[in-house]
Amino acid sequence: MIKHICPSPQTSYVRIEKVKNYTVMDNDFLRRSDLSWKAKGILAYLLTLPDDWVIKLKEIETHTTDGASSFRKGWAELVQQGYIERNPIRDRSGRRIKYWETVVFERPLYRLGQ
C-alpha cells in the first residue's frame, strides 16, 4: 500500500506500508552533520544486516558502485567516530590472527546518554 503524505506545500513524501523487508534504526547518526553521507550510508547498510551476519569488508564493498578506496574512507570515518570496532581474535599462541571480530554500534558508547 502506498501512502502519500503532504504536510507542506513544498515537500511531499510517498511512503509504502512496511510489512516485510524493512529496518528500524536510530536516527541519531543520520542527523549528525559531522558524518559524511558515505559513512551514514555504510552504517545504515550494516544495520540492515541480520544480527548473526559475519561482516567481511571485501564482500560489503561489492554492494555499491563506490570503489574500494571510497568504501575504506567511509569505514575509517565510522571507526574514528566510534561506530565500528575491529578486534583481532588470535590463536592459542597469540601470534596468528584467526579472524577479525567486528562490533557495530548503532550509537557509539560516548553518545549513549544523548
C-alpha positions in Angstrom: 0.0 0.0 0.0 1.3 3.4 -0.9 0.6 6.4 1.3 1.1 10.0 0.1 1.9 12.5 2.8 1.8 16.2 2.0 2.5 18.1 5.2 3.6 21.3 3.4 3.1 22.8 0.0 6.8 22.5 -0.6 7.5 18.8 0.2 5.7 15.6 -0.3 6.6 12.1 0.7 5.4 8.9 -1.0 5.8 6.1 1.5 4.9 2.4 1.5 3.4 0.3 4.2 6.1 -1.7 5.9 5.1 -5.3 6.5 8.3 -7.0 5.5 11.9 -6.3 4.4 12.3 -3.1 6.4 14.7 -1.9 9.1 14.1 0.1 12.3 17.2 2.1 13.3 18.1 5.1 15.4 18.0 8.5 13.7 21.0 9.9 15.6 23.7 9.0 13.2 21.6 10.0 10.2 21.1 13.5 11.5 24.7 14.2 12.5 26.3 16.9 10.5 29.8 15.7 11.3 29.4 12.4 9.5 29.7 12.1 5.7 26.9 10.8 3.6 29.2 7.9 2.7 29.7 6.9 6.4 26.0 7.3 7.0 25.2 5.0 4.1 27.6 2.3 5.1 26.3 2.3 8.7 22.7 2.3 7.5 23.5 -0.7 5.3 25.3 -2.6 8.1 22.3 -2.1 10.3 20.0 -3.7 7.8 22.0 -7.0 8.1 20.8 -9.8 10.4 22.4 -9.8 13.9 24.3 -13.0 13.1 25.8 -11.8 9.9 29.6 -12.2 9.6 30.9 -8.9 8.2 33.6 -9.3 5.6 34.9 -6.0 4.2 35.7 -7.2 0.7 32.2 -8.7 0.4 30.5 -5.5 1.6 32.5 -3.5 -1.0 30.7 -5.4 -3.7 27.3 -4.0 -2.8 28.0 -0.5 -4.1 29.2 1.4 -7.1 31.9 3.1 -5.0 35.4 1.7 -5.3 37.4 0.1 -2.5 39.2 3.3 -1.7 35.9 5.2 -1.2 34.5 2.4 0.9 37.6 2.3 3.1 37.4 6.0 3.7 33.8 5.8 4.9 34.7 2.8 7.0 37.6 4.6 8.6 35.4 7.5 9.4 33.0 5.1 11.3 35.9 3.6 13.2 37.2 7.0 14.1 33.7 8.2 15.3 33.2 5.1 17.4 30.5 3.3 15.3 32.8 0.4 14.5 35.4 -1.6 16.4 37.6 -4.3 14.8 39.3 -6.7 17.2 41.8 -9.4 16.2 41.0 -12.8 17.6 44.2 -14.7 17.9 45.0 -18.4 18.0 46.3 -20.1 21.2 49.8 -19.0 20.7 48.7 -15.4 20.4 50.7 -14.8 17.3 48.4 -15.6 14.4 45.1 -13.8 13.8 42.3 -16.4 13.3 39.7 -13.8 12.3 38.6 -10.3 13.0 35.6 -9.6 15.3 33.6 -6.6 14.1 31.4 -4.7 16.5 28.9 -2.3 15.0 27.4 0.3 17.3 24.1 1.9 16.3 25.1 4.7 18.6 28.7 5.0 19.9 29.1 4.4 23.7 30.2 8.0 24.2 26.9 9.2 22.8 24.5 6.9 24.6 23.4 9.5 27.1 22.4 11.9 24.3 
